[in-house]
Amino acid sequence: MKRWFVLHVFLFIGFLILVFAFKGAYDFWTDYYDYDTHLTQKQLLSIDNEDMTVVFYKKSCPYCKAGKQAVIEAGKSSDLPVFYVDVETVEGQELVSRYVIKRPATVLKIRSGLVKSYFYAEKVNGEIVPDKKAIKEAFGK
């Protein structure tokens, strides 16, 4: 009986360790490698004439993947709201139509009702890299 109890205690502890490990990995992933989703696409659909930055992306887009980290870092340091829009969702498609987005790797700078569009990645010498100049300008005031 005692072995059975000890075995179950070890299994329970092992299970807890796995749960916390997966939770930690998930938190790390979303903090450092995933687009921030606290400002949702649904919220953006209801906002008009506000200063903000809108980042469009598609998970399978090589340009989006190349510029992702640079865009996330710029968004973290922005004083204005930043929305991340997955172009493959229903809301994303509505926003693509509203802002006439041609490619997913696009960031919009919306200031005082004026909208300017930037591609946040480019091909240089055959390699797709973040366009740091465009990102800096897009997230600037």
C-alpha positions in Angstrom: 0.0 0.0 0.0 2.8 2.4 0.8 4.5 1.8 -2.6 1.3 2.6 -4.3 0.9 5.9 -2.5 4.6 6.9 -3.2 4.2 6.0 -6.8 1.1 8.2 -7.1 2.7 11.1 -5.3 5.7 10.9 -7.8 3.3 10.7 -10.7 1.4 13.7 -9.4 4.5 15.8 -8.9 5.8 14.8 -12.4 2.4 15.9 -13.8 2.7 19.3 -12.0 6.2 19.8 -13.3 5.0 19.1 -16.9 2.1 21.5 -16.5 4.4 24.3 -15.2 7.0 23.6 -17.9 4.3 23.8 -20.7 2.9 27.0 -19.1 6.3 28.6 -18.9 7.1 27.6 -22.5 3.8 29.0 -23.7 4.3 32.3 -21.8 7.8 32.6 -23.2 6.5 32.0 -26.7 3.7 34.5 -26.5 5.9 37.2 -24.8 8.8 36.9 -27.3 7.8 35.2 -30.4 4.1 35.7 -31.0 2.2 38.7 -32.1 0.6 40.6 -29.3 -3.2 40.0 -29.3 -4.4 42.1 -26.4 -5.8 44.7 -28.8 -8.1 42.6 -30.9 -9.2 42.9 -34.5 -12.8 43.1 -33.4 -11.9 46.2 -31.3 -10.2 47.7 -34.3 -13.3 47.3 -36.5 -15.2 49.7 -34.1 -12.4 52.4 -33.9 -12.4 55.3 -36.2 -10.1 58.4 -36.4 -7.7 57.4 -33.6 -3.9 57.6 -33.7 -2.6 54.0 -33.8 -0.4 51.5 -35.7 -1.9 48.5 -37.4 0.3 45.5 -38.3 -1.0 43.0 -40.8 0.4 39.5 -41.0 -0.1 36.0 -42.3 1.4 33.1 -40.4 2.7 31.4 -43.6 4.1 34.6 -45.1 8.0 34.6 -45.3 8.1 38.4 -45.3 6.0 38.5 -42.1 8.2 35.9 -40.5 11.3 37.8 -41.4 10.0 41.1 -39.9 8.1 39.7 -37.0 10.6 40.2 -34.2 11.4 43.8 -35.3 7.7 44.7 -35.5 7.0 43.2 -32.1 9.9 45.1 -30.5 8.8 48.3 -32.1 5.2 47.7 -30.9 6.4 47.1 -27.3 8.0 50.5 -27.2 5.2 52.4 -28.9 3.2 55.0 -26.9 0.2 54.5 -29.2 -2.1 51.5 -29.5 -0.8 48.8 -31.8 -3.2 46.3 -33.4 -2.0 43.0 -34.9 -4.3 41.7 -37.6 -4.2 38.1 -39.0 -5.3 38.6 -42.6 -6.6 35.0 -42.7 -9.4 35.7 -40.2 -12.9 37.0 -40.9 -12.2 40.3 -39.1 -8.8 40.5 -40.8 -10.3 40.2 -44.2 -12.7 43.1 -43.3 -9.7 45.2 -42.3 -7.8 44.2 -45.4 -10.7 45.5 -47.5 -11.2 48.6 -45.4 -7.5 49.7 -45.7 -6.9 48.2 -49.2 -4.0 46.0 -48.0 -2.1 44.4 -50.9 0.4 42.2 -49.0 0.2 40.8 -45.5 3.6 42.2 -44.3 2.2 45.7 -44.0 2.1 48.1 -41.2 -0.2 51.2 -41.2 0.6 54.4 -39.5 -2.6 56.2 -38.7 -2.1 59.7 -37.4 -4.7 62.5 -37.3 -6.9 60.6 -39.8 -4.1 60.2 -42.3 -3.1 56.6 -43.2 0.3 55.7 -44.5 1.3 52.2 -45.5 4.7 50.5 -45.1 6.0 47.0 -46.0 8.0 45.9 -43.0 10.2 43.3 -44.7 12.2 43.3 -48.0 14.4 41.1 -50.1 18.1 42.1 -50.0 20.6 40.1 -51.9 18.2 37.2 -52.2 17.5 37.2 -48.4 14.2 38.4 -46.8 15.1 40.8 -43.9 13.2 43.3 -41.8 13.0 46.8 -43.3 14.2 48.6 -40.1 13.8 52.1 -41.7 10.2 51.5 -42.7 9.4 50.0 -39.2 11.0 52.9 -37.4 9.0 55.4 -39.6 5.8 53.4 -39.2 5.9 53.3 -35.4 7.1 56.9 -35.1 4.9 59.9 -34.3 
